[in-house]
């Protein structure tokens, strides 16, 4: 059984029942009450932070921070939690008097002097961070308000537009916003902060996917899947179904096919329950992509296509035809059907002025037409026929039967 490291007893300064918790508590209790609160709140920051991030946390203790504040300024800073989430306190903090900012910097260095914080200079700015053991202990009793302040800080400092040339460090604020929402048990907000492009958020998940940061995606969605209990209301179930779908996508990329199919199967059931036909179609498409038998793959893909047509989703129709249905038809040896699908995909893409699918479809048609062997389709069909399991079994059975009859003669 795993033992709590903070409760392990040992000898320290003649105390036979000393523990890490008691030692840390003794150090923290020597601090002024305001410094104790500040230290506790700062522990929710996982990344090194500067004095501006500390100032956001300091706004929770206005009386002790600056007793000379005007009533108007104090009222503005004592905004409700909903405004904290929107970053309102950070906006006000930017206009704080220099003496208040200096006071916070002095307090940070007091904590560093007592080794409760560490400091280092990064790109000309002093950053503070915790030793892992101290931070872990403090986080055991962190407050929800501290997490909300951290969200407000990172909302103000994240990049509103992510570029394809950006590195993983550029989305650090997005990942921290996700983390703090999870710590608060706000799983819809956590998922939304990285998956949807809304509220001046860029699509963090799309950035991670296009740059092949799959370990980061896996860490995000595994955590949500493990912590987020299946919701009961239909609004939240939509978000949960989207989580299952994207989690399945990540597992599929990592070649964890059975796990991916399980996530997809659950998502499909939920999408059907809430009447989300686009979600249903997207899952059917993924089922088709995972099938080894091209005929079965085509059946799933065609079901998805029918739903896309009913919904009127031109982009999804075009994409499904170009990238998946045409490939399934080629795998079945039906190049004529594949060309028809690619041609139709290009026509649909033209109606929405989406050049990538147009160009892809035209290139694939040229490749198919340049294939010199007219009998290639028959050959492919024969190869696929003899690769089927039941054909192999029947062939082996027939050979065995012939051998048995010959031995009896």
Helices and strands as residue ranges (DSSP letters): G 5-7, E 10-12, E 15-18, H 20-29, H 33-42, H 51-58, G 59-61, H 62-65, H 71-77, H 81-85, H 88-93, H 98-113, E 118-122, E 125-129, H 132-139, H 144-157, G 168-171, H 172-183, H 187-195, H 204-210, H 214-227, H 234-253, H 257-274, H 277-290, H 294-311, H 314-319, I 320-325, H 326-331, H 335-351, H 355-369, H 376-387, H 389-408
